[in-house]
């Protein structure tokens, strides 16, 4: 389908805190449990792993490098 990145890399790019906030608004607004944020996302944001902006999320980001390296917490 020629997607430029997968869903986890996209979430890191957007910011995991932003993704969490969006899910909280959807869950509160619709009251549907399918929009409840997963505990992993909540824990990552609480721990400060916000994706590209913090240097680590589902992947680890190094300034000046375009290599996609999975975060050590998931190996």
N, CA, C and O atoms as a CHARMM CRD file, in Angstrom:
* protein
*
  300
    1    1 UNK  N      0.82000  -1.19900   0.00000 PROA 1      0.00000
    2    1 UNK  CA     0.00000   0.00000   0.00000 PROA 1      0.00000
    3    1 UNK  C      0.85800   1.25500   0.00000 PROA 1      0.00000
    4    1 UNK  O      0.32800   2.36300  -0.06900 PROA 1      0.00000
    5    2 UNK  N      2.15700   1.10000   0.07600 PROA 2      0.00000
    6    2 UNK  CA     3.09800   2.21300  -0.03000 PROA 2      0.00000
    7    2 UNK  C      2.92100   3.26200   1.06700 PROA 2      0.00000
    8    2 UNK  O      3.01900   4.46100   0.80600 PROA 2      0.00000
    9    3 UNK  N      2.66000   2.80900   2.29000 PROA 3      0.00000
   10    3 UNK  CA     2.60700   3.74500   3.40800 PROA 3      0.00000
   11    3 UNK  C      4.03300   4.16000   3.75500 PROA 3      0.00000
   12    3 UNK  O      4.91800   3.30700   3.80100 PROA 3      0.00000
   13    4 UNK  N      4.27900   5.44100   3.99800 PROA 4      0.00000
   14    4 UNK  CA     5.64900   5.88900   4.27700 PROA 4      0.00000
   15    4 UNK  C      6.18200   5.40700   5.62400 PROA 4      0.00000
   16    4 UNK  O      7.39700   5.36000   5.81900 PROA 4      0.00000
   17    5 UNK  N      5.29600   5.04700   6.55800 PROA 5      0.00000
   18    5 UNK  CA     5.72800   4.54000   7.86400 PROA 5      0.00000
   19    5 UNK  C      4.60000   3.72800   8.47300 PROA 5      0.00000
   20    5 UNK  O      3.44000   3.87200   8.08700 PROA 5      0.00000
   21    6 UNK  N      4.94400   2.88200   9.41700 PROA 6      0.00000
   22    6 UNK  CA     3.95300   2.06300  10.09600 PROA 6      0.00000
   23    6 UNK  C      3.24100   2.83000  11.19500 PROA 6      0.00000
   24    6 UNK  O      3.59200   3.97600  11.47400 PROA 6      0.00000
   25    7 UNK  N      2.24700   2.21500  11.82400 PROA 7      0.00000
   26    7 UNK  CA     1.44800   2.91800  12.83400 PROA 7      0.00000
   27    7 UNK  C      2.23000   3.31900  14.08200 PROA 7      0.00000
   28    7 UNK  O      1.95900   4.37200  14.66000 PROA 7      0.00000
   29    8 UNK  N      3.18800   2.50700  14.50800 PROA 8      0.00000
   30    8 UNK  CA     3.95300   2.86100  15.70800 PROA 8      0.00000
   31    8 UNK  C      4.93100   3.99500  15.42800 PROA 8      0.00000
   32    8 UNK  O      5.11500   4.88100  16.26300 PROA 8      0.00000
   33    9 UNK  N      5.55300   3.97100  14.26400 PROA 9      0.00000
   34    9 UNK  CA     6.45500   5.06000  13.89000 PROA 9      0.00000
   35    9 UNK  C      5.65600   6.34900  13.71100 PROA 9      0.00000
   36    9 UNK  O      6.12800   7.42200  14.08700 PROA 9      0.00000
   37   10 UNK  N      4.46500   6.26100  13.14700 PROA 10     0.00000
   38   10 UNK  CA     3.61000   7.43300  12.98700 PROA 10     0.00000
   39   10 UNK  C      3.20200   7.99800  14.35000 PROA 10     0.00000
   40   10 UNK  O      3.19400   9.21400  14.54100 PROA 10     0.00000
   41   11 UNK  N      2.86500   7.11700  15.29600 PROA 11     0.00000
   42   11 UNK  CA     2.51100   7.56800  16.64700 PROA 11     0.00000
   43   11 UNK  C      3.69400   8.29200  17.29500 PROA 11     0.00000
   44   11 UNK  O      3.51200   9.32600  17.93900 PROA 11     0.00000
   45   12 UNK  N      4.91500   7.74500  17.12600 PROA 12     0.00000
   46   12 UNK  CA     6.10800   8.41400  17.64300 PROA 12     0.00000
   47   12 UNK  C      6.28400   9.78800  16.99500 PROA 12     0.00000
   48   12 UNK  O      6.63900  10.75400  17.66900 PROA 12     0.00000
   49   13 UNK  N      6.03800   9.87100  15.69800 PROA 13     0.00000
   50   13 UNK  CA     6.19900  11.12900  14.96000 PROA 13     0.00000
   51   13 UNK  C      5.18700  12.17800  15.43600 PROA 13     0.00000
   52   13 UNK  O      5.54000  13.34000  15.63500 PROA 13     0.00000
   53   14 UNK  N      3.93900  11.76400  15.61500 PROA 14     0.00000
   54   14 UNK  CA     2.88500  12.66800  16.10200 PROA 14     0.00000
   55   14 UNK  C      3.17600  13.08100  17.54100 PROA 14     0.00000
   56   14 UNK  O      2.99500  14.24100  17.91200 PROA 14     0.00000
   57   15 UNK  N      3.61500  12.14700  18.32700 PROA 15     0.00000
   58   15 UNK  CA     3.85500  12.34600  19.76200 PROA 15     0.00000
   59   15 UNK  C      2.90500  11.45100  20.53400 PROA 15     0.00000
   60   15 UNK  O      1.68900  11.52900  20.36200 PROA 15     0.00000
   61   16 UNK  N      3.45600  10.60600  21.38000 PROA 16     0.00000
   62   16 UNK  CA     2.61000   9.67700  22.12700 PROA 16     0.00000
   63   16 UNK  C      1.68800  10.40800  23.08800 PROA 16     0.00000
   64   16 UNK  O      0.59000   9.93500  23.37800 PROA 16     0.00000
   65   17 UNK  N      2.12700  11.55900  23.58500 PROA 17     0.00000
   66   17 UNK  CA     1.27100  12.36500  24.45700 PROA 17     0.00000
   67   17 UNK  C      0.06600  12.91600  23.69500 PROA 17     0.00000
   68   17 UNK  O     -1.03500  13.00400  24.24000 PROA 17     0.00000
   69   18 UNK  N      0.28000  13.28200  22.44200 PROA 18     0.00000
   70   18 UNK  CA    -0.81400  13.78200  21.60000 PROA 18     0.00000
   71   18 UNK  C     -1.79400  12.64800  21.29700 PROA 18     0.00000
   72   18 UNK  O     -3.00900  12.83900  21.35400 PROA 18     0.00000
   73   19 UNK  N     -1.26600  11.47600  20.97900 PROA 19     0.00000
   74   19 UNK  CA    -2.12600  10.30600  20.72000 PROA 19     0.00000
   75   19 UNK  C     -2.96600   9.97900  21.95100 PROA 19     0.00000
   76   19 UNK  O     -4.15800   9.69600  21.84000 PROA 19     0.00000
   77   20 UNK  N     -2.33700  10.02100  23.12200 PROA 20     0.00000
   78   20 UNK  CA    -3.06100   9.74500  24.36500 PROA 20     0.00000
   79   20 UNK  C     -4.16100  10.77900  24.58800 PROA 20     0.00000
   80   20 UNK  O     -5.28000  10.42600  24.96200 PROA 20     0.00000
   81   21 UNK  N     -3.85200  12.03100  24.36400 PROA 21     0.00000
   82   21 UNK  CA    -4.83800  13.09400  24.54200 PROA 21     0.00000
   83   21 UNK  C     -6.03300  12.91900  23.60400 PROA 21     0.00000
   84   21 UNK  O     -7.18000  13.10900  24.00800 PROA 21     0.00000
   85   22 UNK  N     -5.75900  12.56000  22.36600 PROA 22     0.00000
   86   22 UNK  CA    -6.83400  12.33600  21.38500 PROA 22     0.00000
   87   22 UNK  C     -7.72900  11.18900  21.83300 PROA 22     0.00000
   88   22 UNK  O     -8.95400  11.29200  21.78000 PROA 22     0.00000
   89   23 UNK  N     -7.11400  10.10000  22.27100 PROA 23     0.00000
   90   23 UNK  CA    -7.90900   8.95400  22.73400 PROA 23     0.00000
   91   23 UNK  C     -8.75100   9.31400  23.95800 PROA 23     0.00000
   92   23 UNK  O     -9.89400   8.87300  24.07400 PROA 23     0.00000
   93   24 UNK  N     -8.19500  10.10900  24.86900 PROA 24     0.00000
   94   24 UNK  CA    -8.95500  10.51600  26.05700 PROA 24     0.00000
   95   24 UNK  C    -10.16300  11.36900  25.68000 PROA 24     0.00000
   96   24 UNK  O    -11.23800  11.20200  26.25500 PROA 24     0.00000
   97   25 UNK  N    -10.00000  12.27400  24.72800 PROA 25     0.00000
   98   25 UNK  CA   -11.11600  13.11000  24.26800 PROA 25     0.00000
   99   25 UNK  C    -12.19100  12.25100  23.60700 PROA 25     0.00000
  100   25 UNK  O    -13.38000  12.42900  23.87000 PROA 25     0.00000
  101   26 UNK  N    -11.77100  11.31700  22.74700 PROA 26     0.00000
  102   26 UNK  CA   -12.73300  10.42900  22.09000 PROA 26     0.00000
  103   26 UNK  C    -13.46300   9.56000  23.10400 PROA 26     0.00000
  104   26 UNK  O    -14.67700   9.37600  23.01300 PROA 26     0.00000
  105   27 UNK  N    -12.72000   9.02600  24.07000 PROA 27     0.00000
  106   27 UNK  CA   -13.33700   8.16500  25.08200 PROA 27     0.00000
  107   27 UNK  C    -14.32500   8.94600  25.94400 PROA 27     0.00000
  108   27 UNK  O    -15.42700   8.47200  26.22000 PROA 27     0.00000
  109   28 UNK  N    -13.92600  10.13900  26.36600 PROA 28     0.00000
  110   28 UNK  CA   -14.81800  10.97400  27.17900 PROA 28     0.00000
  111   28 UNK  C    -16.02900  11.43800  26.37800 PROA 28     0.00000
  112   28 UNK  O    -17.14500  11.47200  26.89700 PROA 28     0.00000
  113   29 UNK  N    -15.81200  11.79000  25.12900 PROA 29     0.00000
  114   29 UNK  CA   -16.89900  12.32800  24.30200 PROA 29     0.00000
  115   29 UNK  C    -17.92300  11.28900  23.89300 PROA 29     0.00000
  116   29 UNK  O    -19.12700  11.53900  23.95200 PROA 29     0.00000
  117   30 UNK  N    -17.44800  10.12300  23.48000 PROA 30     0.00000
  118   30 UNK  CA   -18.36300   9.08800  23.00000 PROA 30     0.00000
  119   30 UNK  C    -18.73700   8.08600  24.07500 PROA 30     0.00000
  120   30 UNK  O    -19.75600   7.40600  23.95800 PROA 30     0.00000
  121   31 UNK  N    -17.93700   7.98500  25.11100 PROA 31     0.00000
  122   31 UNK  CA   -18.20800   7.02600  26.17500 PROA 31     0.00000
  123   31 UNK  C    -18.07700   5.58600  25.72900 PROA 31     0.00000
  124   31 UNK  O    -18.59100   4.67800  26.38200 PROA 31     0.00000
  125   32 UNK  N    -17.39500   5.37600  24.62600 PROA 32     0.00000
  126   32 UNK  CA   -17.24200   4.02800  24.08600 PROA 32     0.00000
  127   32 UNK  C    -15.89800   3.46700  24.53700 PROA 32     0.00000
  128   32 UNK  O    -14.86500   4.10400  24.33400 PROA 32     0.00000
  129   33 UNK  N    -15.89900   2.26600  25.15600 PROA 33     0.00000
  130   33 UNK  CA   -14.64900   1.70400  25.65800 PROA 33     0.00000
  131   33 UNK  C    -13.61500   1.38900  24.57200 PROA 33     0.00000
  132   33 UNK  O    -12.43800   1.20500  24.88400 PROA 33     0.00000
  133   34 UNK  N    -14.03000   1.32500  23.31500 PROA 34     0.00000
  134   34 UNK  CA   -13.05100   1.04600  22.26200 PROA 34     0.00000
  135   34 UNK  C    -12.05600   2.18900  22.08800 PROA 34     0.00000
  136   34 UNK  O    -10.99900   1.99700  21.48700 PROA 34     0.00000
  137   35 UNK  N    -12.37600   3.36700  22.60200 PROA 35     0.00000
  138   35 UNK  CA   -11.46900   4.51500  22.51600 PROA 35     0.00000
  139   35 UNK  C    -10.60900   4.68400  23.77100 PROA 35     0.00000
  140   35 UNK  O     -9.80100   5.61100  23.84300 PROA 35     0.00000
  141   36 UNK  N    -10.77200   3.80900  24.75000 PROA 36     0.00000
  142   36 UNK  CA    -9.97400   3.90800  25.97500 PROA 36     0.00000
  143   36 UNK  C     -8.50600   3.65900  25.64100 PROA 36     0.00000
  144   36 UNK  O     -8.18300   2.67100  24.98100 PROA 36     0.00000
  145   37 UNK  N     -7.62200   4.53400  26.08400 PROA 37     0.00000
  146   37 UNK  CA    -6.19600   4.33700  25.78500 PROA 37     0.00000
  147   37 UNK  C     -5.66700   3.08600  26.47700 PROA 37     0.00000
  148   37 UNK  O     -6.05100   2.77600  27.60500 PROA 37     0.00000
  149   38 UNK  N     -4.78400   2.37300  25.78800 PROA 38     0.00000
  150   38 UNK  CA    -4.22900   1.14800  26.37400 PROA 38     0.00000
  151   38 UNK  C     -3.24000   1.51500  27.48100 PROA 38     0.00000
  152   38 UNK  O     -2.61100   2.57200  27.43200 PROA 38     0.00000
  153   39 UNK  N     -3.10600   0.64000  28.47700 PROA 39     0.00000
  154   39 UNK  CA    -2.20000   0.91600  29.59000 PROA 39     0.00000
  155   39 UNK  C     -0.74900   1.14100  29.14700 PROA 39     0.00000
  156   39 UNK  O     -0.04200   1.93800  29.76400 PROA 39     0.00000
  157   40 UNK  N     -0.29500   0.46300  28.10000 PROA 40     0.00000
  158   40 UNK  CA     1.07300   0.65300  27.61600 PROA 40     0.00000
  159   40 UNK  C      1.30300   2.10500  27.20000 PROA 40     0.00000
  160   40 UNK  O      2.32600   2.69400  27.54900 PROA 40     0.00000
  161   41 UNK  N      0.36400   2.68000  26.46100 PROA 41     0.00000
  162   41 UNK  CA     0.48700   4.06800  26.02200 PROA 41     0.00000
  163   41 UNK  C      0.50100   5.01200  27.21800 PROA 41     0.00000
  164   41 UNK  O      1.31400   5.93500  27.27000 PROA 41     0.00000
  165   42 UNK  N     -0.38500   4.79200  28.16900 PROA 42     0.00000
  166   42 UNK  CA    -0.44100   5.63300  29.37300 PROA 42     0.00000
  167   42 UNK  C      0.87800   5.54600  30.13700 PROA 42     0.00000
  168   42 UNK  O      1.41200   6.56800  30.57100 PROA 42     0.00000
  169   43 UNK  N      1.40600   4.33500  30.30400 PROA 43     0.00000
  170   43 UNK  CA     2.66300   4.14700  31.04000 PROA 43     0.00000
  171   43 UNK  C      3.83200   4.81500  30.32800 PROA 43     0.00000
  172   43 UNK  O      4.68600   5.42500  30.97100 PROA 43     0.00000
  173   44 UNK  N      3.87600   4.70100  28.99500 PROA 44     0.00000
  174   44 UNK  CA     4.97000   5.31000  28.24100 PROA 44     0.00000
  175   44 UNK  C      4.95400   6.82900  28.37900 PROA 44     0.00000
  176   44 UNK  O      5.99800   7.44600  28.59200 PROA 44     0.00000
  177   45 UNK  N      3.77900   7.43000  28.25900 PROA 45     0.00000
  178   45 UNK  CA     3.67300   8.89000  28.38100 PROA 45     0.00000
  179   45 UNK  C      4.02400   9.32900  29.80100 PROA 45     0.00000
  180   45 UNK  O      4.72000  10.32700  29.98700 PROA 45     0.00000
  181   46 UNK  N      3.54800   8.59400  30.79700 PROA 46     0.00000
  182   46 UNK  CA     3.85400   8.91500  32.19400 PROA 46     0.00000
  183   46 UNK  C      5.35500   8.84500  32.46100 PROA 46     0.00000
  184   46 UNK  O      5.89400   9.64300  33.22800 PROA 46     0.00000
  185   47 UNK  N      6.02900   7.88100  31.81800 PROA 47     0.00000
  186   47 UNK  CA     7.47500   7.71100  32.00200 PROA 47     0.00000
  187   47 UNK  C      8.29600   8.70000  31.18500 PROA 47     0.00000
  188   47 UNK  O      9.51700   8.76200  31.32700 PROA 47     0.00000
  189   48 UNK  N      7.63200   9.47400  30.32800 PROA 48     0.00000
  190   48 UNK  CA     8.34100  10.48700  29.54900 PROA 48     0.00000
  191   48 UNK  C      8.80200  10.03500  28.17900 PROA 48     0.00000
  192   48 UNK  O      9.53500  10.75700  27.50300 PROA 48     0.00000
  193   49 UNK  N      8.38300   8.84500  27.75700 PROA 49     0.00000
  194   49 UNK  CA     8.71000   8.36100  26.41600 PROA 49     0.00000
  195   49 UNK  C      7.63900   8.87300  25.45800 PROA 49     0.00000
  196   49 UNK  O      6.58100   8.26000  25.31200 PROA 49     0.00000
  197   50 UNK  N      7.92100  10.00600  24.80400 PROA 50     0.00000
  198   50 UNK  CA     6.91600  10.69300  24.00000 PROA 50     0.00000
  199   50 UNK  C      7.12600  10.53800  22.50200 PROA 50     0.00000
  200   50 UNK  O      6.36900  11.10700  21.71500 PROA 50     0.00000
  201   51 UNK  N      8.12900   9.78600  22.09400 PROA 51     0.00000
  202   51 UNK  CA     8.40300   9.61600  20.67100 PROA 51     0.00000
  203   51 UNK  C      9.56400  10.47700  20.23500 PROA 51     0.00000
  204   51 UNK  O     10.52700  10.65700  20.98100 PROA 51     0.00000
  205   52 UNK  N      9.47900  11.00900  19.03400 PROA 52     0.00000
  206   52 UNK  CA    10.57800  11.78900  18.44700 PROA 52     0.00000
  207   52 UNK  C     10.96300  12.96900  19.34000 PROA 52     0.00000
  208   52 UNK  O     12.15000  13.24400  19.51300 PROA 52     0.00000
  209   53 UNK  N      9.99400  13.65800  19.90000 PROA 53     0.00000
  210   53 UNK  CA    10.29500  14.87500  20.67000 PROA 53     0.00000
  211   53 UNK  C     11.09900  14.61300  21.94400 PROA 53     0.00000
  212   53 UNK  O     11.79100  15.50800  22.43100 PROA 53     0.00000
  213   54 UNK  N     11.01500  13.39300  22.48900 PROA 54     0.00000
  214   54 UNK  CA    11.81200  13.06900  23.67400 PROA 54     0.00000
  215   54 UNK  C     13.01300  12.18400  23.33400 PROA 54     0.00000
  216   54 UNK  O     13.85500  11.91700  24.19100 PROA 54     0.00000
  217   55 UNK  N     13.08600  11.73600  22.08800 PROA 55     0.00000
  218   55 UNK  CA    14.20100  10.89900  21.65900 PROA 55     0.00000
  219   55 UNK  C     13.93000   9.41200  21.75700 PROA 55     0.00000
  220   55 UNK  O     14.71600   8.60100  21.26600 PROA 55     0.00000
  221   56 UNK  N     12.82100   9.04700  22.38900 PROA 56     0.00000
  222   56 UNK  CA    12.47800   7.63200  22.50100 PROA 56     0.00000
  223   56 UNK  C     10.98800   7.46100  22.71300 PROA 56     0.00000
  224   56 UNK  O     10.35100   8.19800  23.46500 PROA 56     0.00000
  225   57 UNK  N     10.45500   6.46700  22.02900 PROA 57     0.00000
  226   57 UNK  CA     9.06400   6.06100  22.15800 PROA 57     0.00000
  227   57 UNK  C      9.05300   4.57200  21.87600 PROA 57     0.00000
  228   57 UNK  O      9.64200   3.79000  22.62200 PROA 57     0.00000
  229   58 UNK  N      8.39100   4.17800  20.81200 PROA 58     0.00000
  230   58 UNK  CA     8.47300   2.78400  20.37400 PROA 58     0.00000
  231   58 UNK  C      9.81800   2.53800  19.69300 PROA 58     0.00000
  232   58 UNK  O     10.29900   1.40600  19.63500 PROA 58     0.00000
  233   59 UNK  N     10.40700   3.59600  19.18700 PROA 59     0.00000
  234   59 UNK  CA    11.72800   3.55200  18.56300 PROA 59     0.00000
  235   59 UNK  C     12.63700   4.54000  19.26900 PROA 59     0.00000
  236   59 UNK  O     12.16400   5.44400  19.95800 PROA 59     0.00000
  237   60 UNK  N     13.94800   4.37000  19.10000 PROA 60     0.00000
  238   60 UNK  CA    14.93000   5.28400  19.68000 PROA 60     0.00000
  239   60 UNK  C     15.44200   6.19100  18.57300 PROA 60     0.00000
  240   60 UNK  O     15.82500   5.71600  17.50400 PROA 60     0.00000
  241   61 UNK  N     15.45100   7.47500  18.82100 PROA 61     0.00000
  242   61 UNK  CA    15.84000   8.46600  17.82000 PROA 61     0.00000
  243   61 UNK  C     17.12000   9.16600  18.24700 PROA 61     0.00000
  244   61 UNK  O     17.24200   9.62600  19.38200 PROA 61     0.00000
  245   62 UNK  N     18.07100   9.23900  17.32200 PROA 62     0.00000
  246   62 UNK  CA    19.34000   9.91000  17.55200 PROA 62     0.00000
  247   62 UNK  C     19.44100  11.06800  16.56800 PROA 62     0.00000
  248   62 UNK  O     19.16300  10.90200  15.38000 PROA 62     0.00000
  249   63 UNK  N     19.83400  12.23100  17.05500 PROA 63     0.00000
  250   63 UNK  CA    19.95000  13.41300  16.19700 PROA 63     0.00000
  251   63 UNK  C     20.90300  13.13100  15.03000 PROA 63     0.00000
  252   63 UNK  O     22.00200  12.61100  15.22400 PROA 63     0.00000
  253   64 UNK  N     20.47500  13.47300  13.84500 PROA 64     0.00000
  254   64 UNK  CA    21.30000  13.32000  12.65200 PROA 64     0.00000
  255   64 UNK  C     21.25600  11.93900  12.02600 PROA 64     0.00000
  256   64 UNK  O     21.85900  11.72600  10.97500 PROA 64     0.00000
  257   65 UNK  N     20.55800  10.99600  12.64200 PROA 65     0.00000
  258   65 UNK  CA    20.48400   9.63500  12.11300 PROA 65     0.00000
  259   65 UNK  C     19.06600   9.34100  11.64100 PROA 65     0.00000
  260   65 UNK  O     18.08900   9.72700  12.28200 PROA 65     0.00000
  261   66 UNK  N     18.97300   8.65600  10.51800 PROA 66     0.00000
  262   66 UNK  CA    17.66100   8.25800  10.00300 PROA 66     0.00000
  263   66 UNK  C     17.41500   6.76800  10.19300 PROA 66     0.00000
  264   66 UNK  O     16.43400   6.22600   9.68400 PROA 66     0.00000
  265   67 UNK  N     18.31400   6.10100  10.93200 PROA 67     0.00000
  266   67 UNK  CA    18.14400   4.67500  11.20100 PROA 67     0.00000
  267   67 UNK  C     16.96700   4.46000  12.13200 PROA 67     0.00000
  268   67 UNK  O     16.77900   5.20900  13.09200 PROA 67     0.00000
  269   68 UNK  N     16.17900   3.44200  11.85000 PROA 68     0.00000
  270   68 UNK  CA    15.02700   3.09900  12.67300 PROA 68     0.00000
  271   68 UNK  C     15.45200   1.99400  13.63400 PROA 68     0.00000
  272   68 UNK  O     15.63400   0.84500  13.23200 PROA 68     0.00000
  273   69 UNK  N     15.60700   2.35100  14.90400 PROA 69     0.00000
  274   69 UNK  CA    16.07700   1.41700  15.92000 PROA 69     0.00000
  275   69 UNK  C     14.96900   1.21000  16.94400 PROA 69     0.00000
  276   69 UNK  O     14.48400   2.16800  17.54500 PROA 69     0.00000
  277   70 UNK  N     14.57400  -0.04000  17.13900 PROA 70     0.00000
  278   70 UNK  CA    13.53800  -0.35800  18.12200 PROA 70     0.00000
  279   70 UNK  C     14.05600  -0.03400  19.50600 PROA 70     0.00000
  280   70 UNK  O     15.20900  -0.32300  19.82800 PROA 70     0.00000
  281   71 UNK  N     13.21200   0.56300  20.32100 PROA 71     0.00000
  282   71 UNK  CA    13.58600   0.90900  21.69100 PROA 71     0.00000
  283   71 UNK  C     14.01000  -0.34000  22.45300 PROA 71     0.00000
  284   71 UNK  O     13.42500  -1.40900  22.27400 PROA 71     0.00000
  285   72 UNK  N     15.01100  -0.21000  23.29000 PROA 72     0.00000
  286   72 UNK  CA    15.52400  -1.33600  24.05900 PROA 72     0.00000
  287   72 UNK  C     14.49800  -1.98500  24.95900 PROA 72     0.00000
  288   72 UNK  O     14.65400  -3.15000  25.32500 PROA 72     0.00000
  289   73 UNK  N     13.44800  -1.26300  25.32700 PROA 73     0.00000
  290   73 UNK  CA    12.40500  -1.81900  26.20500 PROA 73     0.00000
  291   73 UNK  C     11.58000  -2.87900  25.49900 PROA 73     0.00000
  292   73 UNK  O     10.87300  -3.63900  26.16100 PROA 73     0.00000
  293   74 UNK  N     11.64400  -2.95600  24.17600 PROA 74     0.00000
  294   74 UNK  CA    10.81800  -3.90300  23.41800 PROA 74     0.00000
  295   74 UNK  C     11.62100  -5.02400  22.78900 PROA 74     0.00000
  296   74 UNK  O     11.08900  -5.78800  21.98400 PROA 74     0.00000
  297   75 UNK  N     12.88100  -5.13600  23.13800 PROA 75     0.00000
  298   75 UNK  CA    13.72300  -6.20300  22.56300 PROA 75     0.00000
  299   75 UNK  C     13.72700  -7.40600  23.46500 PROA 75     0.00000
  300   75 UNK  O     14.37500  -8.40600  23.15800 PROA 75     0.00000
